[in-house]
Amino acid sequence: MEKKNQETRFKIANREALIGCGLAVINFIWWFGFAYGLGSKPPEEYTYIMGFPAWIFFSMIVGTLLMFVLVFIVVKFMLTDISLEDDEDEVRDE
């Protein structure tokens, strides 16, 4: 029975690690796309938003806010709260 619990915890941990890696990839693609997409023009042709070049505004400022929202959603709805304690240790302590 304990082995099954441990396998379940490892499956959950692996799934959540993949979700975290997915978030990192989304963040990189967002940043790279805007930084090199909008930032590849000569500086004289930049457009500005709130005093920032558009590529900085979208890649860094909007990207950071987007990642805050995505991480919040993932933590709230996709991650599972599991005990990291072994069942044997709990039995020994009692």
C-alpha positions in Angstrom: 0.0 0.0 0.0 2.8 2.4 0.9 4.6 1.8 -2.4 1.4 2.8 -4.2 1.2 6.1 -2.2 4.8 6.8 -3.1 4.2 6.1 -6.8 1.2 8.5 -6.7 3.3 11.2 -5.1 6.0 10.8 -7.7 3.5 11.0 -10.5 2.0 14.2 -9.0 5.4 15.7 -8.5 6.5 14.8 -12.1 3.3 16.3 -13.5 3.8 19.5 -11.5 7.4 19.8 -12.5 6.4 19.6 -16.1 3.8 22.3 -15.5 6.6 24.5 -14.0 8.9 23.8 -17.0 6.0 24.7 -19.3 5.5 28.0 -17.6 9.2 28.7 -18.0 9.0 27.9 -21.7 6.0 30.2 -22.1 7.8 33.0 -20.3 10.9 32.6 -22.6 8.9 32.4 -25.8 6.9 35.5 -24.8 10.1 37.4 -23.9 12.0 36.3 -26.9 9.2 37.0 -29.3 8.6 40.6 -28.2 12.2 41.4 -27.4 13.6 40.3 -30.8 10.4 40.8 -32.8 9.8 44.5 -31.8 13.4 45.2 -30.8 15.0 44.3 -34.0 14.4 47.6 -35.7 16.8 50.5 -35.5 16.3 52.6 -32.3 15.1 55.6 -34.3 12.0 53.6 -35.4 11.0 52.4 -31.9 7.5 53.2 -30.6 7.2 54.1 -27.0 4.6 53.1 -24.4 4.7 54.9 -21.0 8.2 56.1 -21.8 9.5 52.5 -22.5 10.3 51.2 -26.0 7.5 48.9 -27.0 9.7 45.8 -27.0 10.7 46.4 -23.4 7.2 47.2 -22.3 5.7 44.1 -23.8 8.5 41.6 -23.2 9.4 42.6 -19.6 6.5 44.6 -18.0 3.5 42.9 -19.6 5.3 39.5 -19.7 6.0 39.7 -15.9 2.4 40.6 -15.2 1.2 37.7 -17.5 3.5 35.3 -15.7 2.2 36.4 -12.3 -1.4 35.7 -13.4 -0.4 32.3 -15.0 1.5 31.2 -11.9 -1.5 32.2 -9.7 -3.9 30.2 -11.9 -1.6 27.2 -12.0 -1.1 27.2 -8.2 -4.8 27.8 -7.4 -6.3 25.2 -9.9 -3.7 22.7 -11.1 -1.3 21.9 -8.2 -2.1 19.4 -5.6 -1.3 19.7 -1.9 0.3 16.4 -0.9 2.1 15.2 2.2 5.9 14.7 1.7 6.1 12.6 4.9 6.4 8.8 4.6 3.6 6.9 6.1 6.1 4.7 8.0 7.5 7.7 9.8 4.1 8.8 11.0 3.4 5.3 12.4 6.8 5.2 14.2 6.1 8.6 15.8 2.8 7.6 17.3 
